[in-house]
Amino acid sequence: MSDEESNKTKNLYSHEAKLINKSQRELADGSEKDTLTKLRLLCFSRGATGISGLGRAFRNMDDDGSKALNEDEFVIGIRDFGLDLGDEEMQELFHQFDDDGSGSINMTEFLLKLRPPMPQCRLDIIDQAFDKMDADDDGVITVNDLKNVYSVKENPKYQTGEISEDELLTEYLNNFEGGRGNNDGIV
């Protein structure tokens, strides 16, 4: 491992240790009243993999195999994970996750709500990147916009003629549409 890689690894561990300590202190002082924030802090107090660990726990909480949690499964699972809330707080937390009011929480609802809001500085960087790619400034990114900022010439499939530039750029754009996108090559 090079010195640069070693320093990056040390910085990563240092950042994770700070996150764990900060989260543990905030949990211990008891001043946080928002139940969703308490759950996030509990995840962060377990390190960088805390949220993914709760995601794995979600699958274990699903006693009936429905790929969704009813309120009883949720309460038992969250308590098993280590968040000890009163019945009223637990009910409030469940309803924070149940956005559609169905009486159950699917994995997507769960993980999207659990993920903390993105800091404004990061949103600003995303906006800048979007603006840079949106060459014609029409509010959407298309294959034609990408041709100005993204080159496929080094892609092996392009070099062999297996796939065209437009197909590769459309494939690239489809990565940003997520699971619910229509994969039309427009973002």
C-alpha positions in Angstrom: 0.0 0.0 0.0 1.4 3.4 -0.9 1.8 6.2 1.6 -1.1 8.1 -0.1 -3.4 5.0 0.1 -2.3 4.5 3.7 -3.2 8.2 4.6 -6.6 7.9 2.9 -7.3 4.7 4.9 -6.3 6.4 8.1 -8.5 9.5 7.3 -11.4 7.2 6.6 -11.0 5.4 9.9 -10.5 8.7 11.7 -13.7 10.1 10.1 -15.6 6.9 11.1 -14.4 7.1 14.6 -15.5 10.7 14.9 -18.9 9.8 13.5 -19.3 6.9 16.0 -18.1 9.1 19.0 -20.3 12.0 18.0 -23.4 9.8 17.6 -22.8 7.9 20.9 -22.4 11.3 22.7 -25.6 12.6 21.2 -27.5 9.4 22.1 -26.1 9.4 25.7 -27.0 13.0 26.4 -30.7 12.3 25.7 -31.5 15.7 24.3 -32.6 14.5 20.9 -36.4 14.2 20.9 -37.0 13.3 17.3 -37.4 9.5 17.1 -36.2 9.2 13.5 -33.0 11.1 14.4 -32.5 8.8 17.4 -32.7 5.8 15.1 -30.2 7.4 12.7 -27.8 8.2 15.6 -28.1 4.6 16.7 -27.1 3.5 13.2 -24.2 5.9 13.0 -23.0 4.9 16.5 -22.4 1.5 14.9 -20.1 2.9 12.3 -20.2 3.3 8.5 -22.2 0.1 8.1 -24.9 0.9 10.6 -27.6 1.8 8.2 -26.9 -1.2 6.0 -26.9 -3.3 9.1 -30.4 -2.0 9.9 -31.3 -2.8 6.3 -30.2 -6.5 6.9 -32.1 -6.4 10.2 -35.2 -5.2 8.3 -35.2 -8.4 6.3 -35.0 -10.4 9.5 -37.8 -8.4 11.0 -40.1 -9.5 8.2 -41.6 -12.5 10.0 -44.4 -13.2 7.5 -42.2 -13.0 4.4 -44.2 -10.1 2.8 -41.1 -8.0 2.1 -42.8 -5.3 4.2 -43.1 -4.7 7.9 -46.4 -4.3 9.8 -46.3 -2.2 12.9 -45.8 -5.2 15.3 -42.8 -6.5 13.2 -41.3 -3.0 13.1 -41.6 -2.4 16.9 -40.0 -5.8 17.8 -37.2 -5.3 15.2 -36.4 -1.8 16.2 -36.2 -2.8 19.9 -34.1 -5.8 19.0 -31.8 -3.4 17.1 -31.3 -1.5 20.4 -33.6 1.6 20.2 -35.7 1.5 23.3 -38.7 3.8 22.8 -42.0 4.0 24.5 -45.1 2.7 22.7 -46.2 6.2 21.7 -42.8 7.1 20.3 -42.5 3.8 18.5 -45.9 4.3 16.9 -44.8 7.8 15.8 -41.6 6.4 14.3 -43.6 3.7 12.4 -45.9 6.4 10.9 -42.8 8.5 9.9 -41.7 5.6 7.7 -45.2 4.6 6.4 -45.4 7.5 3.9 -48.3 6.0 1.9 -50.4 5.2 5.0 -50.7 1.5 4.0 -50.1 0.2 7.5 -46.8 -1.4 6.4 -43.3 -0.3 5.4 -41.5 -1.6 2.4 -37.7 -1.7 2.2 -37.6 1.3 -0.1 -39.7 3.5 2.2 -37.6 2.3 5.1 -34.1 3.0 3.6 -35.1 6.3 1.9 -36.5 7.7 5.1 -33.6 6.4 7.2 -31.0 8.1 5.0 -30.3 11.5 6.5 -31.0 14.6 4.4 -28.2 15.6 2.0 -26.3 18.6 3.2 -26.8 21.8 1.2 -23.1 22.0 0.1 -23.5 18.6 -1.5 -26.8 19.6 -3.2 -25.0 22.6 -4.5 -22.2 20.4 -6.0 -24.9 18.2 -7.6 -26.6 21.3 -9.1 -23.2 22.5 -10.5 -22.6 19.1 -12.1 -26.1 19.0 -13.6 -25.6 22.5 -15.0 -22.3 21.6 -16.5 -23.8 18.5 -18.2 -27.0 20.4 -19.4 -25.2 22.1 -22.3 -28.3 23.6 -23.9 -29.6 24.8 -20.5 -33.1 23.3 -21.0 -33.3 21.7 -17.6 -32.8 18.1 -18.8 -29.7 16.2 -19.6 -29.9 14.3 -22.9 -27.5 12.2 -25.0 -26.6 15.3 -27.1 -25.8 17.2 -23.9 -23.4 14.5 -22.8 -21.5 14.4 -26.1 -20.0 17.7 -25.0 -18.7 16.5 -21.6 -18.4 12.7 -21.7 -16.3 10.7 -24.1 -17.0 7.0 -24.8 -13.9 6.6 -27.0 -12.0 4.5 -24.4 -15.0 2.1 -23.8 -14.1 -1.3 -25.1 -17.6 -2.0 -26.4 -17.5 1.2 -28.4 -14.0 0.5 -29.7 -15.1 -2.9 -31.0 -18.3 -1.5 -32.6 -20.4 -3.6 -30.3 -22.3 -0.6 -29.1 -22.8 3.0 -30.5 -21.9 6.2 -28.8 -25.6 7.1 -28.4 -26.3 3.7 -26.9 -23.5 4.1 -24.4 -24.6 7.6 -23.4 -28.2 6.5 -23.0 -27.0 3.6 -20.8 -24.9 6.1 -18.8 -27.9 8.4 -18.3 -30.2 5.5 -17.3 -27.9 5.0 -14.2 -29.3 8.3 -12.9 -33.0 7.4 -13.3 -33.0 4.9 -10.4 -35.4 2.0 -10.1 -38.5 4.0 -11.0 -37.1 5.7 -14.1 -38.4 5.2 -17.6 -34.9 4.7 -19.1 -35.5 7.1 -21.9 -32.1 8.6 -22.0 -33.3 11.9 -20.4 -32.6 13.0 -16.9 
